[in-house]
Amino acid sequence: MTKDPEMALLEDGLALWLALLQNAPSSTPHLISLFEGLEELLQLGSENLKTSLLIMECTILLDPFSISTRYGRALLSVCSRLYTDVSGEAQILIMNILLTFLKTVSKDNWPEEIESMFHVILSSLREREGDYSKVLSTNIYIVFYLVVLDLPRFYRLIASFNDDTILQTIVTGWIDQSQHFYRMENHKLSLLALLTLAVTDVELTKYFFNDIIKLMARTVDKCTDTDDKGFRYDILLRKLKTDSDHLIGETKDYQRRKAVVELDATSRIDILIFVRGKVSELQQLLGLEVFYKLFWGVDTQVTDRVAEFLS
């Protein structure tokens, strides 16, 4: 069955638009002005949804300042509405757009509309406990990022649910989901987020203490290695410093994505220094006597590993 000529023309036009963005060396007013037509395209149906969402993400990467200041509110409103009408891969693409926005736009410049997106994500974590889908994994990653980047906003959002059990439910989901992560970046961010949260809440820390220590041991093991002198180091951090890939032959879009990773504040955190600092804060929060009583109650193999990291 042949495609409608108008639909085929639209598909070709979108593919050309995406290729133009991926290879554009820099932003131009005309390229950014094209963004205005995306909302209408997103409402045409699902056939070109994936390409339209990729165009949206590539445009943010090309010029995050212009997009956030001129179209940020509309972009987030559209994504929030669209998220509830789609599923699977489309939801993941929308969350990737949000994550790109978070990584490229200063939190001081996040529009109010971003709160509705976070609310949708937190609701999904509360309602879909035990679901290990890729969609939920992506949502959890965004919440990890929010906790590390803007903890006060996270607590405000949690309070808006008027549910005393939501934080415990969400953290339980985080810990369960962390066992299914396969990317080192996800493991690292999960620990950064959990420790950031733990040092602000005594009762939460006591309730999840065993899980926190076990996650700490597992994550530091996955995300660190030892050099030829026996010194332990953060694998991801060293990769940022020593990567000699000159990106010859790669698209400009790929180079921009790599630059976002390199400039990302969470990527530049040394996990060993971070863990040692947060353990010290936990000791102050709980008191040394309570901390060590809980610590030595964890499996010996786990505590031995953690003690080694901390030494």
Phi and psi in degrees as a GROMACS rama.xvg file:
@    title "Ramachandran Plot"
@    xaxis  label "Phi"
@    yaxis  label "Psi"
@TYPE xy
-81.4883  150.657  THR-2
-79.2163  151.018  LYS-3
-58.3375  132.563  ASP-4
-55.5666  -39.0865  PRO-5
-65.8195  -39.8562  GLU-6
-66.6407  -40.6107  MET-7
-63.8737  -39.7007  ALA-8
-65.3349  -39.7799  LEU-9
-63.8536  -44.3401  LEU-10
-59.835  -45.208  GLU-11
-63.453  -40.441  ASP-12
-64.9029  -41.6488  GLY-13
-66.1627  -40.6919  LEU-14
-62.4951  -39.9267  ALA-15
-66.8711  -41.429  LEU-16
-60.4161  -45.7379  TRP-17
-63.5356  -44.4352  LEU-18
-62.8153  -37.7564  ALA-19
-62.5735  -44.9757  LEU-20
-64.7826  -41.2659  LEU-21
-66.7109  -24.5913  GLN-22
-111.733  -0.495301  ASN-23
-66.9016  126.691  ALA-24
-70.4949  -25.5  PRO-25
-159.913  169.448  SER-26
-76.7136  149.399  SER-27
-133.842  154.2  THR-28
-55.8084  -37.6184  PRO-29
-66.889  -43.5611  HIS-30
-60.4965  -41.117  LEU-31
-70.9281  -36.3344  ILE-32
-64.7383  -25.65  SER-33
-62.8334  -22.8239  LEU-34
-58.1892  -28.1647  PHE-35
-60.1391  -27.6965  GLU-36
-83.7046  -5.27855  GLY-37
-67.7981  -39.0461  LEU-38
-58.2969  -42.5572  GLU-39
-64.7774  -40.5006  GLU-40
-63.363  -38.3145  LEU-41
-65.7827  -20.532  LEU-42
-93.6146  -0.566311  GLN-43
-77.47  -18.2131  LEU-44
135.225  -175.816  GLY-45
-88.3208  -13.7808  SER-46
-60.3661  -38.4903  GLU-47
-114.221  18.7966  ASN-48
-62.5763  -46.0479  LEU-49
-59.297  -47.7239  LYS-50
-63.7174  -40.5493  THR-51
-63.3547  -40.3298  SER-52
-68.2026  -37.7893  LEU-53
-65.5023  -37.6562  LEU-54
-61.1755  -42.6082  ILE-55
-60.2963  -46.608  MET-56
-65.1719  -43.361  GLU-57
-63.5403  -35.2547  CYS-58
-68.8164  -38.8897  THR-59
-61.5512  -44.296  ILE-60
-63.3644  -35.7179  LEU-61
-67.028  -41.5458  LEU-62
-152.137  74.9167  ASP-63
-61.2314  -33.7277  PRO-64
-65.9949  -49.2008  PHE-65
-63.6629  -42.7583  SER-66
-65.421  -43.8568  ILE-67
-67.8103  -38.3459  SER-68
-79.0769  -36.2403  THR-69
-92.5297  -35.2624  ARG-70
-127.833  3.83093  TYR-71
-55.4132  -47.3475  GLY-72
-63.0066  -47.3661  ARG-73
-65.0228  -41.1103  ALA-74
-58.7655  -48.8367  LEU-75
-70.0455  -34.9453  LEU-76
-64.1859  -43.956  SER-77
-62.7279  -46.2259  VAL-78
-62.3794  -39.7248  CYS-79
-64.1194  -44.2889  SER-80
-67.7149  -42.6394  ARG-81
-67.2236  -35.959  LEU-82
-56.3529  -39.0913  TYR-83
-76.8137  -12.3698  THR-84
-100.319  -7.00961  ASP-85
-122.921  -179.561  VAL-86
-152.214  172.969  SER-87
58.3722  -127.535  GLY-88
-59.6203  -36.925  GLU-89
-63.0262  -40.4261  ALA-90
-64.2649  -39.4146  GLN-91
-63.8036  -41.8764  ILE-92
-61.5732  -40.5034  LEU-93
-65.1912  -41.4512  ILE-94
-67.0972  -33.4464  MET-95
-65.188  -36.2274  ASN-96
-63.45  -45.2863  ILE-97
-61.9365  -42.6514  LEU-98
-64.6345  -40.6653  LEU-99
-61.1871  -41.1991  THR-100
-61.6015  -45.6272  PHE-101
-62.7029  -36.9949  LEU-102
-80.5716  -22.8062  LYS-103
-106.929  -13.7502  THR-104
-115.925  128.903  VAL-105
-56.843  140.637  SER-106
-60.204  -23.956  LYS-107
-68.2458  -18.5555  ASP-108
-107.917  10.168  ASN-109
-70.4082  128.082  TRP-110
-68.5165  160.405  PRO-111
-59.9098  -30.482  GLU-112
-61.5382  -17.4522  GLU-113
-66.4005  -24.4986  ILE-114
-62.461  -36.4091  GLU-115
-66.1245  -35.2039  SER-116
-66.2793  -44.8645  MET-117
-61.9927  -38.0613  PHE-118
-64.2887  -41.2195  HIS-119
-61.3051  -43.084  VAL-120
-65.4514  -47.4641  ILE-121
-63.4355  -37.1311  LEU-122
-61.4683  -41.186  SER-123
-65.1802  -34.747  SER-124
-70.6174  -35.3904  LEU-125
-72.023  -38.7876  ARG-126
-87.357  -18.3874  GLU-127
-118.448  41.6811  ARG-128
-59.7074  133.772  GLU-129
89.8426  -4.50261  GLY-130
-87.8285  122.376  ASP-131
-107.691  34.5304  TYR-132
-73.6149  163  SER-133
-66.269  -31.5235  LYS-134
-61.6349  -48.7383  VAL-135
-65.6713  -37.7858  LEU-136
-61.5138  -40.8986  SER-137
-65.4338  -41.1191  THR-138
-62.5657  -42.5046  ASN-139
-62.6304  -41.0572  ILE-140
-59.2277  -40.7893  TYR-141
-65.7372  -39.628  ILE-142
-66.1345  -39.893  VAL-143
-54.167  -47.2069  PHE-144
-62.5955  -41.9052  TYR-145
-62.2792  -44.0801  LEU-146
-60.1181  -45.7633  VAL-147
-68.6727  -36.5817  VAL-148
-87.5032  -35.9947  LEU-149
-149.758  73.1644  ASP-150
-60.8392  -41.7158  LEU-151
-57.6577  -39.4725  PRO-152
-64.6697  -40.7969  ARG-153
-58.834  -45.9087  PHE-154
-65.6091  -35.6256  TYR-155
-63.6768  -41.2828  ARG-156
-66.044  -41.6492  LEU-157
-61.0963  -42.8379  ILE-158
-63.7326  -29.2139  ALA-159
-67.6984  -16.2055  SER-160
-80.6435  -16.6887  PHE-161
51.3554  45.6315  ASN-162
-134.951  112.429  ASP-163
-67.6284  -17.013  ASP-164
-100.783  -6.03463  THR-165
-63.2949  -39.6488  ILE-166
-64.2904  -44.4821  LEU-167
-62.8181  -41.1908  GLN-168
-62.9168  -44.6453  THR-169
-67.228  -43.9369  ILE-170
-64.6067  -37.7385  VAL-171
-58.7564  -42.7123  THR-172
-64.0872  -40.1156  GLY-173
-57.4786  -50.4486  TRP-174
-64.8261  -42.9519  ILE-175
-62.7258  -43.7919  ASP-176
-67.6009  -31.0168  GLN-177
-60.3015  -23.9429  SER-178
-71.3256  -15.7955  GLN-179
-104.173  -0.0474806  HIS-180
-67.8556  144.978  PHE-181
-119.772  -19.0375  TYR-182
-90.4975  137.228  ARG-183
-60.8731  -35.5041  MET-184
-59.6312  -38.7496  GLU-185
-66.8234  -42.0564  ASN-186
-61.8076  -45.0097  HIS-187
-63.3503  -48.3291  LYS-188
-65.1891  -34.152  LEU-189
-61.6656  -40.7951  SER-190
-71.486  -41.1317  LEU-191
-57.1949  -43.5772  LEU-192
-69.0434  -45.3758  ALA-193
-64.406  -40.5352  LEU-194
-71.0759  -36.0116  LEU-195
-59.6475  -41.0159  THR-196
-72.6518  -42.7189  LEU-197
-60.2534  -39.308  ALA-198
-73.8675  -0.412302  VAL-199
-110.429  -1.42287  THR-200
-144.206  104.893  ASP-201
-60.836  -50.265  VAL-202
-64.8421  -40.1994  GLU-203
-62.0429  -42.6076  LEU-204
-63.189  -44.5529  THR-205
-63.4621  -42.5394  LYS-206
-64.6267  -40.6627  TYR-207
-104.955  17.3447  PHE-208
-57.0629  -48.1402  PHE-209
-57.6941  -44.6925  ASN-210
-64.4157  -39.7354  ASP-211
-61.9003  -46.3114  ILE-212
-67.362  -40.2324  ILE-213
-65.6058  -41.9569  LYS-214
-64.6754  -38.185  LEU-215
-59.8138  -48.9646  MET-216
-62.6319  -45.7941  ALA-217
-65.4306  -41.9619  ARG-218
-72.8605  -43.2486  THR-219
-63.5568  -36.2743  VAL-220
-61.2385  -42.9526  ASP-221
-72.6189  -33.5852  LYS-222
-101.39  2.07858  CYS-223
-130.331  164.168  THR-224
-148.775  173.814  ASP-225
-113.546  143.022  THR-226
-85.5914  -176.758  ASP-227
-68.509  -10.4433  ASP-228
-98.6103  1.06724  LYS-229
88.4511  7.50029  GLY-230
-88.0655  134.288  PHE-231
-81.7391  141.066  ARG-232
-141.098  159.205  TYR-233
-78.9805  116.006  ASP-234
-62.1317  -46.5804  ILE-235
-66.0726  -38.5334  LEU-236
-67.0283  -42.1318  LEU-237
-66.3739  -35.8559  ARG-238
-61.4173  -38.8518  LYS-239
-62.4714  -37.6939  LEU-240
-80.0713  -28.0218  LYS-241
-111.113  -4.07556  THR-242
-60.5243  119.958  ASP-243
-104.377  12.0786  SER-244
-68.6972  117.676  ASP-245
-89.3717  1.89501  HIS-246
60.4379  29.3336  LEU-247
-63.7327  128.967  ILE-248
86.2162  -6.98175  GLY-249
-83.37  155.625  GLU-250
-70.3004  160.381  THR-251
-62.7493  -34.0942  LYS-252
-62.7163  -43.022  ASP-253
-61.8502  -42.0178  TYR-254
-62.9504  -38.7416  GLN-255
-66.1933  -39.8425  ARG-256
-62.9526  -40.5412  ARG-257
-66.542  -38.7622  LYS-258
-64.2109  -37.0973  ALA-259
-61.7549  -42.2985  VAL-260
-62.7112  -43.3398  VAL-261
-68.4001  -31.6176  GLU-262
-91.2151  -10.525  LEU-263
-61.4222  127.738  ASP-264
-59.3202  -38.3358  ALA-265
-69.2077  -29.6659  THR-266
-67.6231  -26.8802  SER-267
-93.3677  5.92445  ARG-268
-83.4089  127.403  ILE-269
-78.1123  115.287  ASP-270
-62.8837  -33.8179  ILE-271
-68.7506  -45.2277  LEU-272
-63.9565  -41.2475  ILE-273
-62.2738  -48.267  PHE-274
-62.249  -44.9389  VAL-275
-61.5672  -40.2327  ARG-276
-66.231  -42.3161  GLY-277
-71.3816  -34.1197  LYS-278
-63.5345  -40.2391  VAL-279
-61.4194  -40.4152  SER-280
-66.7771  -37.298  GLU-281
-64.6603  -38.1903  LEU-282
-63.3595  -39.2874  GLN-283
-70.1199  -38.1781  GLN-284
-65.7912  -44.9813  LEU-285
-90.8467  -23.0898  LEU-286
89.5712  143.472  GLY-287
-60.7817  -39.8811  LEU-288
-61.9027  -47.8963  GLU-289
-66.9897  -42.9352  VAL-290
-56.1086  -51.7053  PHE-291
-72.6166  -27.9639  TYR-292
-63.5703  -43.1013  LYS-293
-70.7738  -40.8816  LEU-294
-61.9868  -47.5505  PHE-295
-76.7249  -3.14435  TRP-296
-86.092  -8.45246  GLY-297
-83.5274  158.678  VAL-298
-49.148  135.163  ASP-299
-60.1663  -40.3463  THR-300
-61.3313  -36.8265  GLN-301
-70.2644  -48.0548  VAL-302
-64.9613  -33.7876  THR-303
-63.21  -40.8451  ASP-304
-65.1288  -44.487  ARG-305
-65.383  -42.7711  VAL-306
-58.768  -36.1988  ALA-307
-66.1424  -42.5117  GLU-308
-63.2335  -36.9144  PHE-309
-80.5441  -16.6165  LEU-310
